[in-house]
Structures are given as structure tokens and as C-alpha cells.
Amino acid sequence: MKSSQKYLCSCLLVLAASVASAQNLIRYVDPFIGTGGHGHTYPGATVPFGMVQLSPDNGEQGWDWCSGYNYSSQTISGFSHLHLSGTGCGDWTDISVMPNTSLINDTFNFFKVPFDHKNEKASPGFYSVALDNGVKASFTATERCGLHKYQFPKDCNPVLRFHLCSSINWDVPTRTRIYLENDSTIVGYRYSHGWANVQRVYFAARTSKPIKQLYVYEAISHSQVLQENEKDSVYNGEIEFADLDGAPLLMKVALSSTSWDKAIEALKEIKDWNFEQIKKNAENKWEAELEKLQVQTNKGDTASEHLKRIFYTAVYHTCMAPVLYSDIDGTYKNSKGQVRSMAKGQRYTVFSLWDTFRGLNPLFTLTQQERNKDILNSMLAFYDENGLLPVWDLSTWETNCMSGYHAVPVLADAVLKNTPGLDANRVYEAMLASAHQTVRGTPDYIKYGYLPADKGSFSVTLTVEYAYDDWCIAQVARKLGKMDDYKTFMQRAASWKQLFDHQTGFMRGKKSDGSWVTPFDPYLASTDWETSMYEEGNAWQYTFFVPHDVRGLAKEFGSTDAFIVKLDSLFTASSDIHGSSTPPDMSGLIGQYAHGNEPSHHIAYMYSFVGQPWKTQARVRNIIETMYHDNPDGYAGNEDCGQMSAWAVWSMAGLFPANPANGEYVFGSPVFSEIKLKVPGGKNMTFKAKNNSSTNLYIQSITLNGKPYKKSFITHADLMAGGILEFAMGDKPNKQFGADAAAWPSGVE
């Protein structure tokens, strides 16, 4: 064989190997995981952090339909273009499209069509279902544009309904329009209020076949879904087509927050009608995300496929929020109606910060270095527009959902890690504004050194969470050389001590006169925001929310041993929750540890701060095995915009940011034989677990780049340097590893 022929064969072999290895990870992702039970995820088509989430809605109301879809349902009322992933409140499902074989007489209510889950498929960037009305619907997406493909039965009257009045839970349409631009293009908008009081979505839709007729229906007699003074301003539309004679109908639907002209521009993201190519492009984008964390398992490990499905679906769910809000040129219209443009990059929305500051946002500093700049600067844009950092930003509206000012730890973490593209002084200015806000109990928190229970709701939760946020501000102040501020905020960071009751061993409510609120029941939890002192929790969980001063908390118990006994008791106490209106979010209980809700997510790692990391290893492995499954009911609670999944990604890799802003990752119990993490500069950080198995869950020793490593944590700087971190695993705890105080993660400074 000639050398040129050998070279050609070699190239072909390399190409074949490349093709064979391409998209070898998306097969482990199951978008149906989390769609059942209380997971509140959606199964539809989207790309990482995309503006469009094209997914089915069941036409049901209620808590378990916060995403519009729950696996328990067997009807579909439409395929809408905006969805929330894993939230505890329901909204969006805007611009809903429903195919049918004739005009739909029920023009303003949900028109539900049955389906069977066996006729439903989902994978990253793709969703399809065969409906019982004979229509097969398939979807894929780009960042701002969804691509529909409908296969209608022969000899029918093909119809697509734009159900602009479609809404779930609190959402109410206030003004909608739909217009025919030409024989294949319609434009319109939907204004609504709900969880976000102001929402504006503009759309443009273009079909592959000419439109025979657009029917527009005005909602005059349907005031049950509308504001009385706005009911005459809401319209739905139906598009009718000539008989397609069995040929597929395709449609592009693009979105904009600014105008339908910008939506028309966004149609250009899909240049032709090649559905399979757009689907492949979406898959490639997902594959690129998944490849940032490459897993290997031991040969013969029967659980490996199961674990990979859990892990890679979790990685997938960490890329669902926040989502793009701006047009391709960075322009957007905020909730005040102001048209603005990001100086650089894109604007994002859907900031579930009470959830995500604990694990998801620290994960972004490793897996989303470029995109994270835009995410962080979107928070600062929110500050510019509103005077405060976001608490829960939805469609650029402040929902004021949940407690704390938790944009602070996210931004502090970024500043302390020297994230490029972020103005530290501007960040600090925004932090100070939130720390001195005149709402949400903050003035009384500052005045009394804690939030008194007779001055505001969720007083214990707000006090301990504000204390942590203030610790984060103190660290940024020190970095910027503002030492007076550092001292002030370190004093505020100790506010949690005011609510620790040495007699009962719990954080509990205190009145403004300094007396304890009685009676006291550590098992009591309530959804009554006017009387509850704990948000979505009770004294058991919130007693342990001192991630910045774990050893200070241990000291309040009298000794490290007494603190460990209390930690143990959290996991062995009765799982009963007392009260007549207990929060449904308190789920995934192991004793009073509630993995289905975020305030518990750092607790299993606290043993490592006091010299018993082997207990962390046992607890973490148990949580992974019992709280994550590869079925629709696969999460212990709301997935919450990526946080439930971020905990799994971190913990299955063998570490977790127990203090989300100190740049340290505490070791747990890795479940895979190897995970390779891509870090900047073309480097990799590889985590290896020698002799790992379901029974060999305890760390015996660690080496970093071949050298003995004695600490029970690793720093962000060491991870970013790349290399090999190897765990030697065994079936019995090595109680000497991590026992020395020099090996413990950092405490308060």
C-alpha cells in the first residue's frame, strides 16, 4: 500500500472513531427524570440555557404542574415555548400551540387530547409524542427559536391553535394579539401577570406550507380567566391549512422580550426546514456540556448505567436555568417597559437564588466560566434597574420569593475567585445596597442584631441567612481593603448566635424584648408566613445553617463531641412534621434531614469541619443512593432550577462547596472510578477513586498529583490548576483521615 493510501486510511479510521464517540453521553440523559412526583421538571426540547423551552402542557392546575407537565397526566392541551424547571411556583407556559384535525370549538378553555406515555419520546434537544387524535408532534430548538414538525393523518382538516389565553396557576393573560403578516407568517404577543406581575412575550411563527386561513377569537364572555377591565383585549387564534395529503407540516416559532420585529429576526436562527439537522445541532450543544464532566466506571459494575443516567441527567438539569432573556444583539425590554441593551454579552432571567447559591452557582465557576460572566452581569443589570440585587428574578420582575439576599454569595464567590469580566467595586456597591435595604425585615435585623419574631415573618430563617450573606460581604470588603466594613459585617455575620438557645440546643424565635417565643416545638413547620419563624423548614434544619462558622456553632453546643451528637440526632430523629399546614417542600426525609429542600444540602458535609469526615462519607453515599433515581419520580423534591441536580453532580464526583463562597470543596464519597473535569487553559482535573464500589464508600487516603494529601477538602485554585486527585477507597472508615485540625475546612475568620 502506498504511503498516501495509508495516510488516507488512517484519517478515515480517526474520523470513524470520532463519529463513533460523538454524542456518546446524551444517551444517558433522560428528560423524564423529575417530571413525576414533586420534581416539577419538564421533558421538552431546549438547548443549554436557551430562551425557548418547547414542551407539552397537560392542561392541569396545581402545585405538581408548576412546569405545566407532570408524568401522572395522560392528556396534552398544548405545546408552549416558555417553561420553568423544577420550581415551587407555576408560571410561564407562554405561546401555546395545539394541533388538531379540525377547528377547535372550545376556543378559550384548555382543549385536551389524550396520549399514552409509550408514544412519547424525549432526549436532549428533542421531544415527540403521538396524540390520540392521530397527530404526531415533534420538536427541537435553537436558543430563541423552536422548530415544530406535525404529521397529520390523511384526509383531515389540519389546524394549529395559538392558545394565547393558556395559563397555569397564578398566571393571567392581560393583553394578547395575533396578526397575519403574509401567507406563511404570523406575529403577536402575550402580556400577562402572575408570579411575575409583568410579563411580555413577543413571537413570530413561520410555516412550511401556506396558511389557508387565520381565525382570531376575542375573549368577551370568558372573564373567569381575565381581569374584568381587560377581558376585551385578549385574543386566541387558529391557523387552518389545506389538506396536506400526508406530508409533514413544519413551523418555526421565535421569541423576543422586545418586539415581534426582533422575533422575526430570531427566525433566522433556523435557516431552512431541515428538522434533523436542527435536532443534531441541539444534540451537539448538549454533548458539549456533558463532555465537561467525563465519567468512567469500573468494569462489571452492574449499577454503572443506572448511575450514569442519574449523573448525566443531573448535569443536563444544571443547564436549564437561568435562561436567555435578550435578543441576539443583547437588547431586551425589562419589566418596567424600558428597552435596554447589555454592554457586553446577554441578559439572563430565572434566578432561583435561595436554591442555587448553595451548589449550582459555585458549579458554574467551573463548568460555565464564559457564560457565567453574563449571568453575573445580569444580576448587576437588575441592580441598576431596581436599586437592589435580585432575590428571585422572573422575566426581570422581582418576585421577592424566599428569604435572604442570596445574589450576594454568588457574586462574592465570583469576586473572591477573581472571575474576569466582573467589576468588583460595582459588585460591592450592589451588595451594600441589598444589605441596607428597607424591606424584608432588614432594618430590624440591623437594629436588634437579629430579626425579632414580633417584627417580621420567618425571623429565624432571615436572621441566619442574612448572617451568612453578611459574612460573604465581609470577605469581599477585606479583599477590597475596606477593613472598617469588614469588621462591621463580621459582627453581623455572628447574628445567628442571638437565636441559639443553649437550653434546647436549637435556633428559635426571639421577641424584640429578648424573650424566647413560647411554646417551642422543634418539629413544628408551617406555611403561614405571618406566624412561621422558619421558611419551608423547622428548627431542626435551620439550627445547622451556619456554613461560615461551623466550629463556632459547635462551640455553642459546649464541645465538638456534643455538636456531633446533635448532628447524628438530626439523621435519626423522628421524621414526623408537626403542624396543620406543613410545607410540602419538606420532603426526602432522613430523620429531620430534608434532602428534598435546599436548607439541608450542606449539612451532611459538616462532620468534616469537626474532624469526622468518615461520617460525611457515609451520609453522602446514603443520600445519593436513596434520594436519586432514574425514573420520573427520581428527585426527593422540587428540582429547583438545577440545585437538586447540582448537589448530585458535586456529590457523585466526591466533593461539595459546603460554604458556597469560600472557594473550598469538602470531600464526600465519590461514586465513580473516574471523573475528568475540563478546566480553562486546555487542562483537566481528574478525580479517581481506587477500589471504589457500593460497599467501599470510605476514603482511606488521598493523593494529589501523586503526593500524599491530608486535607478533607480541596481549594478552587488547586482544582483550576488541573492534575489528578486520587481517592483510595475501603469498606471501613479510616477515622484518622481528616481528624487533625490542620486538615479541616476553613471556619470563620
JOCOR-V823964 format. One record per run of one state. SS is the DSSP state (H for helix, E for strand, C for the rest). FROM is the first residue (numbers start at 1). LEN is the number of residues. If there is no record, write none. Layout:
# JOCOR-V823964
<<SS/FROM/LEN> <SS/FROM/LEN>>
This chain:
# JOCOR-V823964
<<C/1/2> <H/3/19> <C/22/4> <H/26/3> <C/29/16> <E/45/1> <C/46/8> <E/54/4> <C/58/5> <H/63/3> <C/66/9> <E/75/2> <C/77/1> <E/78/3> <C/81/15> <E/96/5> <C/101/12> <E/113/11> <C/124/2> <E/126/6> <C/132/4> <E/136/6> <C/142/3> <E/145/7> <C/152/7> <E/159/5> <C/164/8> <E/172/11> <C/183/2> <E/185/9> <C/194/5> <E/199/9> <C/208/5> <E/213/6> <C/219/4> <H/223/3> <C/226/2> <H/228/6> <C/234/1> <E/235/6> <C/241/8> <E/249/8> <C/257/3> <H/260/10> <C/270/5> <H/275/16> <C/291/2> <E/293/4> <C/297/7> <H/304/14> <C/318/5> <E/323/2> <C/325/6> <E/331/3> <C/334/5> <E/339/3> <C/342/6> <E/348/2> <C/350/1> <E/351/2> <H/353/4> <C/357/3> <H/360/8> <C/368/1> <H/369/18> <C/387/5> <E/392/3> <C/395/2> <E/397/2> <C/399/8> <H/407/10> <C/417/7> <H/424/12> <C/436/6> <H/442/7> <C/449/10> <H/459/21> <C/480/3> <H/483/11> <C/494/1> <H/495/5> <E/500/2> <C/502/4> <E/506/2> <C/508/2> <E/510/1> <C/511/5> <E/516/1> <C/517/7> <E/524/1> <C/525/14> <H/539/4> <C/543/7> <H/550/7> <C/557/3> <H/560/13> <C/573/5> <E/578/1> <C/579/10> <E/589/2> <C/591/2> <E/593/2> <C/595/3> <H/598/3> <C/601/2> <H/603/8> <C/611/2> <H/613/15> <E/628/1> <C/629/6> <E/635/1> <C/636/4> <H/640/14> <C/654/1> <E/655/2> <C/657/7> <E/664/4> <C/668/6> <E/674/6> <C/680/3> <E/683/8> <C/691/7> <E/698/7> <C/705/2> <E/707/2> <C/709/4> <E/713/3> <H/716/6> <C/722/1> <E/723/8> <C/731/10> <H/741/3> <C/744/6>>
